[in-house]
Amino acid sequence: MINLIIEDRHGARQPVEIPEGINLSLMEVLKASEYDVLATCGGMALCATCHVQVLGGPEQYFHATDNELDMLDTLPNADEHSRLACQMRVTEEMDGLVVRLK
């Protein structure tokens, strides 16, 4: 199992367990777990409605890709730990990740 901690917009944290080998993005996992994520563009990195902030976990997940940075630069509340959940593939290396919904 891949264990994540999700902090909602009210500051409440909940663990989420994801089976290994699942081929989903973090955005898809959040929607399936009934978090309020619009994901208007369906995972194309075009809307930033799946904006999250990485609070802890493996180092490689703290850094947005160039495609994400183009969209994140349009947001007033983005910072160096901002990511688009639609661009984060859930893998075993993600175990222990802590993210906050923005």
C-alpha positions in Angstrom: 0.0 0.0 0.0 1.0 3.6 -0.7 0.2 5.8 2.3 -0.5 9.5 1.8 -1.7 12.2 4.1 -4.1 14.7 2.6 -4.8 18.0 4.3 -8.0 19.6 3.2 -8.7 23.3 2.9 -9.8 23.4 6.5 -6.6 22.0 7.8 -7.9 18.5 8.7 -5.6 15.7 7.8 -6.7 12.3 6.7 -4.6 9.2 5.6 -5.3 7.8 2.2 -4.2 4.2 1.3 -3.7 3.5 -2.4 -2.9 0.0 -3.8 0.5 -0.4 -5.4 0.6 -0.6 -9.1 -2.3 1.7 -9.6 -2.0 3.8 -12.7 -3.6 7.0 -11.6 -2.6 10.6 -11.0 -2.9 12.1 -7.6 -5.8 14.2 -8.9 -7.7 11.1 -9.8 -7.0 9.6 -6.4 -8.2 12.8 -4.7 -11.5 12.8 -6.7 -12.0 9.1 -6.1 -11.5 9.8 -2.4 -14.2 12.5 -2.6 -12.0 15.5 -2.0 -13.3 18.7 -3.5 -11.1 18.9 -6.6 -12.7 20.3 -9.7 -10.1 19.2 -12.3 -11.9 21.1 -14.9 -9.5 20.3 -17.7 -9.5 16.6 -16.9 -5.8 16.4 -16.1 -4.2 18.4 -19.0 -2.4 20.9 -16.7 -4.6 23.7 -18.2 -6.8 24.9 -15.3 -4.9 24.5 -12.0 -8.0 23.5 -10.1 -6.1 20.6 -8.7 -3.4 22.8 -7.1 -1.8 21.2 -4.1 1.1 22.1 -1.9 3.6 19.3 -1.0 4.3 19.5 2.8 6.4 16.4 3.3 7.7 13.3 1.8 10.2 12.3 -0.9 12.2 15.2 -2.3 11.4 14.6 -6.0 7.7 15.5 -5.4 8.5 19.0 -4.1 9.5 20.2 -7.6 7.0 21.1 -10.3 7.7 20.2 -14.0 8.1 23.0 -16.6 4.5 22.4 -17.8 3.2 22.8 -14.3 5.3 25.9 -13.7 3.6 27.6 -16.7 0.2 27.2 -15.1 1.3 27.7 -11.5 2.9 31.0 -12.4 -0.7 32.3 -13.1 -1.9 31.6 -9.5 -1.6 34.2 -6.8 -1.1 31.7 -4.0 1.4 29.3 -5.6 4.8 28.9 -3.9 7.9 26.7 -4.4 6.1 23.6 -3.1 3.1 24.0 -5.3 2.2 21.2 -7.7 -0.7 20.2 -10.0 -2.1 16.9 -8.7 -3.0 15.9 -12.3 0.7 15.8 -13.2 1.7 13.6 -10.2 1.6 9.9 -11.0 1.0 7.8 -8.0 3.9 5.4 -7.5 5.4 3.4 -4.6 8.0 6.1 -4.2 5.3 8.5 -3.2 4.7 6.6 0.1 4.7 9.0 3.0 3.8 12.1 0.9 1.9 14.9 2.7 -0.1 17.3 0.5 -2.4 20.2 1.2 -5.3 21.0 -1.1 -5.2 24.7 -2.2 
